[in-house]
Amino acid sequence: MKGHTNSMRKTLKLSALAGFVASLGLCAAAADKPEVVTESIPGTTVKFDLIKVPAGKVTIDGKEVEVKPFAIGKTEVTWDEYDIYWQRLDLTPEQVKSGQDAENRPSKPYAPPDRGFGHNGWPAGSICFAEAQKYVKWLSKKTGHKYRLPTETEWTYAAKAGGDGKIDKSKLEDIAHYAKNGEDKTHKVGEKAPNAWGLFDVFGNVAEWATRGNVGVACGGSFQDEAEDVGPDSKAEYVPAWQRDDPQDPKGKSWLSNGAHIGIRVVRED
């Protein structure tokens, strides 16, 4: 009898949950926890998580577009990950001394690229679009998985997380570091609430490179932006002001001297 009573209670709880989910207009799958994949960078202790995003549709500029499933970084790429690439920490001292792979890595920045905001656990920033593309190629080679930058459509789809993308601006501080609460600097990833698919910092903190054809667009807004410029439809193409103080002529292709607000979130296809 006791077992029968416990079974009935469990059934009632599940029924109540189903009713609650239905009342929100969500399908049952939306109530499930997102599937997480953990990736390790070989030869290091660094790991990062990806969220498996289901296939679906998203409306961009009034057009509905179908999106295939993919995995996307749970957070923005942190310095923990990017340091291995740009500082060649995956190479032996002998390989570094010999100059191995030096031409495929970022040039040495003339100032600390983290600006003193924070490092371990903080999002990598000041990254040029060309270098972001090289980073995902390097990551693919290191891990054996196919990594790339998200397309603009994929990024928008992931950011909206199955919804219409509308944000209650009065609650923006709960999910994003932006001009009002950003203190004019980046912040450790994962401090704010995630979206419905478990992605952190899709809005604010650093804007994230995505591809629009062969052009890069920085998505989501950043710690520098006001509330109206933070959200799934916030997109910005490169402007010379992002390299205003770069002393090189021509301007460097590795670092944005005035672009601390520009970072990366990766996509894995397999």
C-alpha positions in Angstrom: 0.0 0.0 0.0 2.8 2.4 0.9 4.5 1.8 -2.5 1.2 2.3 -4.2 0.8 5.7 -2.4 4.3 6.9 -3.3 3.6 5.9 -6.9 0.4 8.0 -6.9 2.1 11.0 -5.3 4.8 10.8 -8.0 2.2 10.6 -10.8 0.4 13.6 -9.3 3.6 15.6 -9.1 4.5 14.8 -12.8 0.9 15.7 -13.8 1.2 19.0 -12.0 4.5 19.8 -13.7 3.1 18.9 -17.1 0.2 21.3 -16.4 2.5 24.0 -15.3 4.6 23.6 -18.4 1.5 23.6 -20.6 0.3 26.8 -18.9 3.5 28.5 -20.1 2.9 27.4 -23.6 6.0 25.3 -23.7 6.5 21.8 -25.0 7.6 19.2 -22.5 11.1 19.0 -24.0 11.7 22.6 -23.1 11.4 21.7 -19.4 14.3 19.2 -19.8 17.8 20.2 -18.8 20.0 21.0 -21.9 22.5 18.3 -22.9 26.0 19.4 -22.0 29.2 18.2 -23.7 32.5 18.8 -22.0 35.6 19.3 -24.2 39.2 19.0 -23.1 42.1 20.7 -24.8 44.7 18.0 -25.2 47.9 18.4 -23.4 46.4 20.8 -20.9 44.1 20.8 -17.9 41.7 23.2 -19.5 38.1 22.1 -20.2 35.0 23.9 -21.4 31.3 23.0 -21.8 29.1 23.2 -24.8 25.3 23.0 -25.0 23.6 20.9 -27.6 21.0 23.1 -29.4 18.1 21.3 -31.1 17.0 22.0 -34.7 14.3 24.6 -35.1 13.4 27.9 -36.7 14.2 31.5 -35.9 12.9 34.8 -37.4 15.5 37.3 -38.5 14.6 40.5 -40.2 11.0 39.3 -40.6 12.1 36.0 -42.3 11.7 32.6 -40.8 14.9 30.5 -41.2 15.4 26.8 -40.4 18.4 25.9 -38.3 20.1 22.5 -38.0 21.3 21.2 -34.6 24.7 22.2 -33.3 26.6 22.6 -30.1 27.6 26.0 -28.8 29.8 27.2 -26.0 28.0 27.4 -22.7 30.0 30.5 -22.0 32.2 32.9 -24.0 35.7 31.7 -24.6 37.7 32.5 -21.5 41.4 33.5 -21.2 42.0 30.0 -19.8 41.3 28.7 -23.2 42.6 31.5 -25.4 45.9 31.8 -23.5 46.9 28.3 -24.7 46.4 29.5 -28.3 47.9 32.9 -28.3 50.8 32.2 -25.9 51.6 28.9 -27.5 51.3 27.0 -24.2 50.5 23.8 -26.1 54.1 23.8 -27.4 57.3 22.7 -25.6 59.9 25.4 -24.7 62.1 24.1 -27.5 59.2 24.4 -30.0 58.5 28.0 -28.9 62.2 28.9 -29.1 62.4 27.5 -32.6 59.5 29.6 -33.7 57.3 26.7 -34.6 53.8 27.8 -35.6 54.6 31.4 -34.7 53.2 32.7 -37.9 49.9 31.1 -37.2 49.4 32.6 -33.8 48.6 36.2 -32.7 51.3 38.8 -32.6 52.5 39.9 -29.1 50.1 42.7 -27.9 51.7 46.0 -27.0 49.6 46.1 -23.8 48.0 43.3 -21.7 45.0 42.2 -23.7 42.9 41.5 -20.5 43.3 45.3 -19.6 43.6 44.2 -15.9 39.9 43.5 -15.8 40.4 39.9 -14.6 41.9 36.8 -16.2 41.1 33.1 -15.2 37.4 32.7 -15.8 37.0 36.0 -17.6 36.0 36.2 -21.2 38.9 36.8 -23.7 38.5 40.1 -25.5 40.2 42.5 -27.9 40.1 39.8 -30.5 40.1 40.6 -34.3 37.7 38.7 -36.5 40.6 37.2 -38.5 42.2 35.9 -35.3 38.9 34.5 -34.1 38.7 32.5 -37.3 42.2 31.2 -36.8 41.5 30.3 -33.2 38.6 27.9 -34.2 40.8 26.3 -36.8 43.5 25.7 -34.2 40.9 24.4 -31.7 39.7 21.9 -34.4 43.2 20.7 -35.0 43.9 20.3 -31.3 40.7 18.5 -30.4 39.9 16.5 -33.5 36.4 18.1 -33.6 35.1 20.6 -36.1 34.9 24.0 -34.5 34.0 27.3 -36.1 32.3 30.6 -35.3 28.5 30.6 -35.3 26.7 32.0 -38.2 24.6 35.1 -37.4 21.5 32.9 -37.8 22.8 30.3 -35.4 23.9 32.8 -32.8 20.5 34.6 -32.9 18.7 31.2 -32.7 20.8 30.2 -29.7 20.4 33.5 -28.0 16.6 33.5 -28.4 16.5 29.9 -27.0 13.2 28.9 -28.6 11.5 32.1 -27.7 10.7 35.4 -29.5 13.8 37.1 -28.1 11.9 39.9 -26.3 13.7 41.0 -23.1 12.2 42.7 -20.1 14.6 45.5 -19.9 13.7 46.1 -16.3 15.3 42.6 -15.6 18.3 43.0 -17.9 20.6 43.3 -14.9 19.7 39.7 -13.9 21.1 38.3 -17.2 23.7 40.7 -18.5 26.7 43.0 -17.6 26.0 46.1 -19.6 26.6 49.9 -19.3 24.4 50.3 -16.2 26.0 47.6 -14.1 29.2 46.7 -16.1 31.5 49.2 -14.4 33.1 49.7 -17.8 34.9 46.3 -17.8 34.4 42.6 -18.4 33.2 40.2 -15.7 33.8 36.6 -14.9 31.6 34.4 -17.1 28.5 32.7 -15.6 27.8 35.3 -12.9 24.4 36.2 -14.4 21.4 33.9 -15.0 21.5 31.7 -18.1 19.0 31.7 -20.9 16.4 29.0 -21.3 18.9 26.7 -23.0 21.6 27.2 -20.3 23.8 29.6 -22.2 25.5 32.3 -20.0 26.4 35.9 -21.0 24.8 35.8 -24.5 23.9 39.4 -23.8 26.4 41.9 -22.5 29.9 41.2 -21.0 31.7 40.8 -24.4 30.0 40.9 -27.7 30.6 37.7 -29.7 31.9 37.3 -33.2 29.6 35.5 -35.7 29.8 35.2 -39.5 27.5 37.0 -42.0 28.8 35.5 -45.2 32.5 36.4 -45.2 32.0 39.3 -42.8 32.2 39.3 -39.0 29.5 40.7 -36.9 29.8 41.2 -33.1 26.5 40.0 -31.5 24.6 40.6 -28.3 26.0 43.9 -27.1 28.7 44.3 -24.4 29.5 45.8 -21.0 29.9 49.1 -22.8 26.4 49.2 -24.3 23.1 50.8 -23.1 20.1 48.6 -22.6 18.6 49.4 -26.0 21.7 48.0 -27.7 21.8 44.7 -25.7 19.8 41.7 -27.0 19.5 39.0 -29.7 19.1 41.5 -32.5 22.1 43.6 -31.4 24.7 43.3 -34.2 27.8 45.4 -35.0 30.3 45.2 -37.8 33.9 46.3 -37.4 34.6 50.0 -37.1 38.0 51.7 -37.2 37.4 53.1 -33.7 38.0 49.6 -32.3 41.7 50.0 -33.3 42.0 53.8 -32.8 45.0 53.6 -30.5 46.9 50.8 -32.3 50.3 52.3 -33.1 50.9 50.0 -36.1 50.6 51.0 -39.7 48.8 49.2 -41.1 46.7 48.3 -38.1 47.3 44.9 -36.6 45.2 41.8 -37.4 45.5 40.1 -34.0 44.3 42.5 -31.4 41.8 45.4 -31.2 43.5 48.2 -29.3 40.1 49.7 -28.3 38.0 46.5 -28.6 38.1 45.0 -25.1 34.4 44.4 -25.6 34.8 42.0 -28.5 35.2 38.2 -27.8 34.2 34.7 -29.1 31.7 31.9 -28.5 32.5 28.7 -30.4 30.3 26.2 -32.3 31.1 22.5 -32.7 29.5 20.6 -35.6 30.2 17.0 -34.6 
